Amino acid sequence: MNFWDASLEDTVRRAGTLARRRPASRDVVDWLSLYDEDRPTSSNQGTGQLPFQRWFRFKEAYSPKFVADTIASLPHPVDRVLDPFGGSGTTALTCGFLGIDSVSLEVNPFLADLIASKVAAVRPSDLLRQYERVRASLEILPEDRVPPKGMPATMREPGRDGRWLFAADVFDTVRALVRGLAKVPSAERRLLRVLLGSTLVNNSNVVINGKGRRYRGGWQGRERTPRDLLDDLDVAVDSAVSDLTRFSVPAGSRHYVRRGDARVLLPKVDTVDLAIFSPPYPNSFDYTDVYNIELWMLGYLRNADDNRRLRLSTLRSHVQIAWRSTPAPGGSATLREALEALDASRAELWNRRIPEMVASYFDDMCRILSQLARILPAGRHAVCAIGDSQYAGTHVDVARIIEEMLPGLGFRLVKSEAIRSMRTSSQHGGSFDLREHCLVMERSS
């Protein structure tokens, strides 16, 4: 069977036969049928109203159908799936519907809670009752008005240089809600904090755009109020209650969410039958900074040291922090040529450390793939969605570089397929010159 071209019914039926523990239920067909199949399965674009996935808008993701199609195409049974970059929990959630165990590694503590919330057994009545208790006891205390030490000054009015993300009363309300959630049982607390996180950007003075934030046009004088925030939170909770009432991850499969750096956690992972993942791309996109609002406002970061430790625990895919650089791994002529070209054009680069970042990124990827070769038995597969990048006219062909390094890492390339076009940065004209690939790799015997 080829990847990505089977019907939904056939995909689910085939995936169910490969799950040794139990066949896929009708639930998964009904759930996936709400996905917009006209969108590329390698992106999260068609899942805006998909139950569970709509709890938090997550741009950097593949769709649940990508996971189901991948499992359905395998030539071997699947008991347990690993996602070393768990993100929004798409892999874990889809495996849960298919009756397959999963292990998710995620360095971002907010996203780790998002994953755990999707696969946890939460009764909708309990969620609603706990939320109503928090709302009924909501009270602003003096401590809610004081930003934690190290929080960016622009988070709360009056901000800095006449700019701030949250009006003072909205900021205070969010912090009071977070304090109130501390008294809620863990499963409900985790989900309610995620749902609160889903309302933050909409109730701020900024929008998330491309690789960062920008202030809304005419935001001054049109700021959101605590009433707006609470109304949005009511809607988010009602949606989650509706999803949990209509669907639930079937009992019988087990899902583990391990929090931290994948490079540190992978040596502690036992055997799995499949790894499916999409790591950060070497595009200088600081994924930690993208979730800066949720991490600070919800209390995941308590000081500047927390922020720095988290950023140093991510793959070396950007230059927004001073990494410890390491030499580029061998085995790829394409990488060597790209690094030579980047070094030759260093004066034209928007950051002179980009060549070192690219070299260090592939060093990290080699570490990841080497550990996957240890974890996967011979004949089992790793499936990776990965994207290219470009700097000063030099194309970093990530898929080809990884393909060239695979034999030295214990893998055989089964398939490499371009699955989506991506825009270059505005500095390179914003045209669709880059590609996202899916690499299917088999653990060598």
N, C-alpha and C positions, 0 to 999 in steps of 0.2 A: 504494500500500500504506500502511496506517495503521501508526503506531508501536505496538510492544509487543503486538500481538495475533496474530502469526503463530506457527505451530508451530516447534519447534526445528529440525526437518529443513528446512522451507521457509526459515527465517531463514538458516541456514548455506548452503544452496544459493544463495539470492539474493545473500548477501554474497560468496560465492565468485565469482560472475559479475562482480561489480563490482571485484574485485581484479585489476588488469591483469596482475600478474606471474605469478600462479599461482592455480588454484582452491583452495578450502578442502579440506583433507584430511579423511578420516574421523576422524582424531584429534580434531578440534575438536568434532565431534558427540558422540563418546564422552566427551570431557572435560566439555562443557557438560551432558551428560545427568546428571552427578552433582550439578548445582546443584538446590536445592530451589525448584521453580518456584511453590510456593504462597506464597513470600515476595515482597515488592515488589522489582522489578528495580532500583529506584532506591536500594536499600540493600544492604549487604553481609551481611544476616542469613542468607541461605541458602547461604553459601559456607564455613561452618566446617570442612567436611571435603573441600572441593574441592582437588584437587592444585594445588600452587603457592600458592594463596590461603591455605591453612592454615599456611603457614610462619610467618606472624605475624598475630595477630588485629588487624584494623584496622576500627574501627567506622565511621569517616567515609568511606564509599565507596559507589559503585554496583556493581552486579553485572556480570560479563562478558556476560551476556545483554543487558543494557542497551546495551552497546557493539555487540554483534552485531546487535541489532534496529535500532539507529540506522543502522548502515552499510547494512543490508539495505533500509531504507526510502528511501534516497537515489535521486535521479533521474540520478545521474552516476557514472562510475567513480571509484575511490579508489586512489591510489598511496601517499599519505603522510598520516598523521594526526598532529595536534598535541594534546597535553594540557599546558596551561600550569601545571596544578596536579597533578603526577603522582601524589602520594599513595602508594598501595600498588601502583601499577603495573598496575591492571586494564586500562586502555586499551592500554598497550604489550603486555601479555601476550596479550590477545584479538586484537589486530592481528597479533601474531606467528603465532598459530595460523591466522589467515586469510590469511597471506602478504602482509601490507600493512606498509610501512615506518612507523615511528613516531618522534616526537620528544617526549620528556618533560622538562619543567622541574620541578625540585623544590628548594625552599629547605632542607628538613630533610635533613642529610647521612645520617642513619640511613635515612630512607625512600628517599633516592636510591639507597643500596646495596641496599635491598629491591627496587626496580624493576630495577636492573641485574642482580641475581641471577636474577630470573625470566626474563629474556630472554637470558641468557648461555648459551653452550654449555659445560656442566660435565659431565664424565663421572662417573657415580656411583661408579665404582671409585676415581677420583682423589680425590673428596670423602671417601670413607670412609678411604682410606689416609692422607690428610693429617690427618684428625681423630684417627685412632688414634695417629699420631706425637705430636700435641699432648697427648693424654691420657697417653701413656706417659712423656712428659718433664715432666709437670706437677709443679712444685715452687714452694712459697711462698717468695718472697724478701722481705727487709725492705722493699724499695721498694713491694711489693704492699700493705703494711699502711698506707701513708701516703696519705690522700686528696689529690688535687690541690688546689692553692691556689684557692679560690673555689668548690669543690664544697660544696653545702649540708651543714652539720654533721650533719644528721639521716641522711645516707646510711649511716654506719657506726657501730656500737656504740662508745662509750656514747651517741652522739647528743647531743641537747639536751633538757633538761627531762624526762629519763626516757623519751624516745622515739627510736627509730631504725628505719630501713627494713630494714637488713640486719644480721644477726648478724655479729660480727667475722670469724669463720672463713669464712662464706659470701662476704662482701665480698672477703676476701683471695683466695679461690679464683677468683672472677670476674675480678679484676684479673690474677691469674697466667695465666688462660686467655687474656685479651686480649693479654698480653705474648707468650705462646707463639704466638698467631695471627700476630704480626708476621713470623714466619719462613716463613709459608705462601704459595704463589703467589697472585697477586691474585684470580683468579676464585673459587678455593676459600676463600680468606681472607674475602672479602666475604660469601659465603653462610654460612660458619660463624659469622661475627660476627652476622649477622642471626638465625641459629638460636639462638645464645646469648642474644641480645636477647629472643627469644620466651619464654625461661624466667625472666626476671628478676622480673616482677611476682609470678608464682606462688611464687617463693622469697623474697619479701620479707614484711614485716609489714603491707602495705597492699593494698588493692584499688583499681582504677580505677572510679570511680562518678560517672556524669554528667559534670560539668565539672572533676572533680578527683580527689584521692585521699582515702581515709579508712583508718584503721587497722582491721585485722580485730578482731572481738570476741574478747577473751581471748587476744590474740596473745602476751602475755608468758607464758613457760613452755611455749609451743607453737611455738617458732620452728623454721624449716626448717634443715637441716644441709647441709654440703657434699655428702654422699652423696645427699640429695634433689635438689640442683641437678644433679649429674652424671647421675643417673638420668633426670631430665627432659630433659637435653641429649642423652643417648643416644637417647631416644625421638624427639626432634625431628630428629636426624640420620638415624635410620632411616626416618622418614617422608619426608624430602627425598630420600634414596637411592631409596626406593620410587617416588616421583613421577617422578624423573628416569629411572628404568628403564622405567616404563610410558609416559611421555609426554616429548616434547621439542618445543620450538618449532621448526617446520620450517625448514630452511636456505633461503636465498634472499631473505629479508627482512632489512632493516637497522634497528637500533634505537639511538637516540642518547639518552643521559641527560645533561642539562646541569644542573649544580648551581648554585643561587643564586636570587635574587629575580626572579620572573617579570617585574616591571616593568622590570628592567634587561636581562634576557636576551631578551625578545621582539623588540626592535629588531634583534637579530642572527639571527633565524630567517628562513629563506627560505620560498618558496611551499609551501603544503600544500593538500590537497583538502578537508580537514575538520578542524575543531577540536571536540573533545568534552571537557568538563571540568565539575568541580564545585568552585568556589572556596570559601574560607572564607565562612561566613555572618556577617552583622553581629550576632552574638549574644553578643559579649563572651566568647567561648570562646578561651582562649589555647592554640592548638594546639601551640606550642613547649613550653609547660609540661607538657602531657599526656605528652610523650615525654622529659621531664626525666630519668627514670631511665635509659632507654637511652642518651641522649646523653652523660650523665656517666659512667656505669659502663663503657661500651664505648670511651671515649676520644675521642669526637667533640668534646666540649668539654674544654678543658684548663685554662681559667681563666675568671674572671668576665667578662673582656672578650670572649671567644669567645661567651659566653652572651648578652651584650647585643647584640653585632653580629648574631647570628642573629635575635633577637627584633625588631630594627629592620628586618630584611630581609623581614618578612612583611607581608601586607596589614593595613591599619589597621582590623581587625575587632574589636578589644577595647581595654580601657582599663588593662590590667595594666602597661603601660609608657607613659611620657610621650611621646606622638607629637608631631611637628611638624604641627599642624593646618593644613588648607587649606580654602578656601571650597568650599561645595557647588557642583557643576556645575549648569548651567541645563538647561532642556528638560523638566523634570518638575514639574507642579503637585502631584502626589502627594507628592514628596519635599519640596517647599517647605512644604506643609501639615503634614507629619509633623515637620519640624524646628521649625516655629513651635509646635506642640503640645508637643514635647519641651522647648523653651526655656521655655514657660509653666509647665511642671510640674517645672522643674529641682530645686526644693527637695524633691520627692518621689522623685527618682531615687536609686538606691543609689550612683551615682557622678555627680558634677556634670559630668564631661567627656563623658558619653554623647552629647549633641547634636553636639559636635565630632567624636567618633568616627564617628557615622553620616554626617556630611557628608564626612569624609575617606575613608571607605570607598567611597562612590559616586564620589568623585574618582579613587580607585584603579581602580575598575571601568571608568570611562570610559577611562582610560589603557590598560587591558587590551583593551577592545573596539576602541579606535582602532587599536591595533597589529594585532589580528586582521583588521580591515578592510584593512590594508596587505598582510597575509600571504596572505589568501584571494583568489583570483581572483573576478571577477564570476560570480554564479550558484552559487558554492560556499557551504557551510553551516558555521555554528557552532552547536553544541548544548550547552546549559548546564543543569545541575540546580542549583537555587538555592532557599534557604529564607527564610521571613519571620522577623521578630523582633518583640518587644513590650517596651516599657518604660513603666512607670507608666500603663498603660492605653492607650498610644499604639501603634497597630499600624503597623509599618514594612513596607509591602507591597512587598517587594523586586522581585518579578517585574513588577508594574505599573510601578514606577519605571523599571526597565530598559527595558521596552517603550516607555515614553514618550520615553526618550532615544535610542532606536535610530535614528530618521531622521537625527539630527544626527551619528551616528557611522558612517554608511555601510552600514547594514543595513536590511533589510525583515523584519518579523515574519511568519513562516510559520505558527507554531503556538505556543500557550501552553496547557499542560495541567497541572492539579493532579494530582500522581502519588502524594502521600503526606501524611497528616496528621501533625503533630508536636505534642508537648506544649509548653505554655508553662512557664516556670519555676515553682518552688514558690511564689514571691511572688505569682504570678498564678493560683494554684489548681491548676496542673499539668494542666489540661484540654487536649484536643486542638483548640486554637483556631487554631493556625498551620498553614501549608501549605508543602509543597515543590512547586515547579513545574519542569517542563521547558520551556525556551524553545528553539524552533527558529528560527534567524535565517539569512537568506540575504543574502550580500554583494550590495549594490545595484550595478547597472551604471553 
